[in-house]
Amino acid sequence: PPPPGPPARGSLSLHRAYLRSPLGLLRLGQLALGAAFWVTVAAHKYEGAAHFALFAAVLVWLLTLALFGLSLLGRWALVPWLGSRWLLTNLVHDLALGVGLYAAATGIMGYKAGRKSYCNLPGYSQHCLYSAYLGASVCGGIAACLYLFSGLYCLSRRCRDQRDII
């Protein structure tokens, strides 16, 4: 059976306990930093491996948004097969996708920032992507840490034989 959610009612209501929980707060941070990452990359000219970094960031961000929305509304039981394993679903999402893909994207953007560090010199007159790549790399690194924290939170709940995300 699926883990217990908020009381079933005809209308949608917010699961406020989730919003105040550590996982809910971490999800909000992940969404904010993930959006900052991919907006920073997408707003500037990018090429090469930055395409993968942008794809990874948007994919993880959209999946995080779906997890957050279903958890906030307490409707994870509506997801076939995954709804009954919601804590495990969050755990795998955070550790495999969140940490893995954001670490790769951060590495790519950090490498690209290092390659553009010459244009950070005073008096350089050409358009420089160093600050955009560096900003995206910092946002991605912090987002990867937030995914690691939320993954460890889910893992600790799982090790204590708890089935709910709160």
Contacts in CASP RR format, 6 or more apart in sequence:
PFRMAT RR
TARGET T0000
AUTHOR 0000-0000-0000
METHOD contacts of the structure
MODEL  1
PPPPGPPARGSLSLHRAYLRSPLGLLRLGQLALGAAFWVTVAAHKYEGAA
HFALFAAVLVWLLTLALFGLSLLGRWALVPWLGSRWLLTNLVHDLALGVG
LYAAATGIMGYKAGRKSYCNLPGYSQHCLYSAYLGASVCGGIAACLYLFS
GLYCLSRRCRDQRDII
1 84 0 8 1.000
2 76 0 8 1.000
2 77 0 8 1.000
2 83 0 8 1.000
2 84 0 8 1.000
2 86 0 8 1.000
3 76 0 8 1.000
3 84 0 8 1.000
3 86 0 8 1.000
3 87 0 8 1.000
3 163 0 8 1.000
3 164 0 8 1.000
3 165 0 8 1.000
4 164 0 8 1.000
5 15 0 8 1.000
5 74 0 8 1.000
5 76 0 8 1.000
5 77 0 8 1.000
5 164 0 8 1.000
6 13 0 8 1.000
6 15 0 8 1.000
6 17 0 8 1.000
6 74 0 8 1.000
12 73 0 8 1.000
12 75 0 8 1.000
13 73 0 8 1.000
14 72 0 8 1.000
14 73 0 8 1.000
15 71 0 8 1.000
15 72 0 8 1.000
15 73 0 8 1.000
15 74 0 8 1.000
17 166 0 8 1.000
18 24 0 8 1.000
18 71 0 8 1.000
18 72 0 8 1.000
18 74 0 8 1.000
18 165 0 8 1.000
18 166 0 8 1.000
19 25 0 8 1.000
19 72 0 8 1.000
21 165 0 8 1.000
21 166 0 8 1.000
22 150 0 8 1.000
22 153 0 8 1.000
23 71 0 8 1.000
23 90 0 8 1.000
23 150 0 8 1.000
23 153 0 8 1.000
23 154 0 8 1.000
23 165 0 8 1.000
23 166 0 8 1.000
24 68 0 8 1.000
24 71 0 8 1.000
24 72 0 8 1.000
26 146 0 8 1.000
26 149 0 8 1.000
26 150 0 8 1.000
26 153 0 8 1.000
27 64 0 8 1.000
27 67 0 8 1.000
27 68 0 8 1.000
27 71 0 8 1.000
27 150 0 8 1.000
28 68 0 8 1.000
29 143 0 8 1.000
29 146 0 8 1.000
30 64 0 8 1.000
30 143 0 8 1.000
30 146 0 8 1.000
30 147 0 8 1.000
30 150 0 8 1.000
31 61 0 8 1.000
31 64 0 8 1.000
31 65 0 8 1.000
31 68 0 8 1.000
33 139 0 8 1.000
33 140 0 8 1.000
33 142 0 8 1.000
33 143 0 8 1.000
33 146 0 8 1.000
34 57 0 8 1.000
34 60 0 8 1.000
34 61 0 8 1.000
34 64 0 8 1.000
34 102 0 8 1.000
34 139 0 8 1.000
34 140 0 8 1.000
34 143 0 8 1.000
35 61 0 8 1.000
36 139 0 8 1.000
37 57 0 8 1.000
37 102 0 8 1.000
37 105 0 8 1.000
37 136 0 8 1.000
37 139 0 8 1.000
37 140 0 8 1.000
37 143 0 8 1.000
38 54 0 8 1.000
38 57 0 8 1.000
38 58 0 8 1.000
38 61 0 8 1.000
40 132 0 8 1.000
40 135 0 8 1.000
40 136 0 8 1.000
40 139 0 8 1.000
41 50 0 8 1.000
41 53 0 8 1.000
41 54 0 8 1.000
41 57 0 8 1.000
41 109 0 8 1.000
41 132 0 8 1.000
41 136 0 8 1.000
42 54 0 8 1.000
43 132 0 8 1.000
44 129 0 8 1.000
44 132 0 8 1.000
45 129 0 8 1.000
46 54 0 8 1.000
46 129 0 8 1.000
49 108 0 8 1.000
49 111 0 8 1.000
49 112 0 8 1.000
50 108 0 8 1.000
50 109 0 8 1.000
50 112 0 8 1.000
50 133 0 8 1.000
52 104 0 8 1.000
52 105 0 8 1.000
52 108 0 8 1.000
53 104 0 8 1.000
53 105 0 8 1.000
53 108 0 8 1.000
53 109 0 8 1.000
53 136 0 8 1.000
54 105 0 8 1.000
56 101 0 8 1.000
56 102 0 8 1.000
56 104 0 8 1.000
56 105 0 8 1.000
57 101 0 8 1.000
57 102 0 8 1.000
57 105 0 8 1.000
57 140 0 8 1.000
59 97 0 8 1.000
59 101 0 8 1.000
60 97 0 8 1.000
60 98 0 8 1.000
60 101 0 8 1.000
60 102 0 8 1.000
60 147 0 8 1.000
63 93 0 8 1.000
63 97 0 8 1.000
64 93 0 8 1.000
64 98 0 8 1.000
67 89 0 8 1.000
67 90 0 8 1.000
67 93 0 8 1.000
70 76 0 8 1.000
70 78 0 8 1.000
70 79 0 8 1.000
71 86 0 8 1.000
71 90 0 8 1.000
71 165 0 8 1.000
76 82 0 8 1.000
76 83 0 8 1.000
76 86 0 8 1.000
76 89 0 8 1.000
77 83 0 8 1.000
77 84 0 8 1.000
79 86 0 8 1.000
79 89 0 8 1.000
82 89 0 8 1.000
83 89 0 8 1.000
86 163 0 8 1.000
86 164 0 8 1.000
86 165 0 8 1.000
87 154 0 8 1.000
87 157 0 8 1.000
87 158 0 8 1.000
87 162 0 8 1.000
87 163 0 8 1.000
87 164 0 8 1.000
87 165 0 8 1.000
88 158 0 8 1.000
90 150 0 8 1.000
90 151 0 8 1.000
90 154 0 8 1.000
90 165 0 8 1.000
91 151 0 8 1.000
91 154 0 8 1.000
91 155 0 8 1.000
91 158 0 8 1.000
94 147 0 8 1.000
94 148 0 8 1.000
94 150 0 8 1.000
94 151 0 8 1.000
94 154 0 8 1.000
95 147 0 8 1.000
95 148 0 8 1.000
95 151 0 8 1.000
95 155 0 8 1.000
98 143 0 8 1.000
98 144 0 8 1.000
98 147 0 8 1.000
99 144 0 8 1.000
99 147 0 8 1.000
99 148 0 8 1.000
99 151 0 8 1.000
100 144 0 8 1.000
102 140 0 8 1.000
102 141 0 8 1.000
102 143 0 8 1.000
102 144 0 8 1.000
102 147 0 8 1.000
103 141 0 8 1.000
103 144 0 8 1.000
105 140 0 8 1.000
106 137 0 8 1.000
106 140 0 8 1.000
106 141 0 8 1.000
106 144 0 8 1.000
107 137 0 8 1.000
109 133 0 8 1.000
109 134 0 8 1.000
109 135 0 8 1.000
109 136 0 8 1.000
109 137 0 8 1.000
109 140 0 8 1.000
110 133 0 8 1.000
110 134 0 8 1.000
110 137 0 8 1.000
112 129 0 8 1.000
112 133 0 8 1.000
113 130 0 8 1.000
113 133 0 8 1.000
113 134 0 8 1.000
113 135 0 8 1.000
113 137 0 8 1.000
114 130 0 8 1.000
114 133 0 8 1.000
116 128 0 8 1.000
116 129 0 8 1.000
116 130 0 8 1.000
116 133 0 8 1.000
117 130 0 8 1.000
118 124 0 8 1.000
119 126 0 8 1.000
119 128 0 8 1.000
119 129 0 8 1.000
119 130 0 8 1.000
120 128 0 8 1.000
120 130 0 8 1.000
120 131 0 8 1.000
154 165 0 8 1.000
157 164 0 8 1.000
157 165 0 8 1.000
END
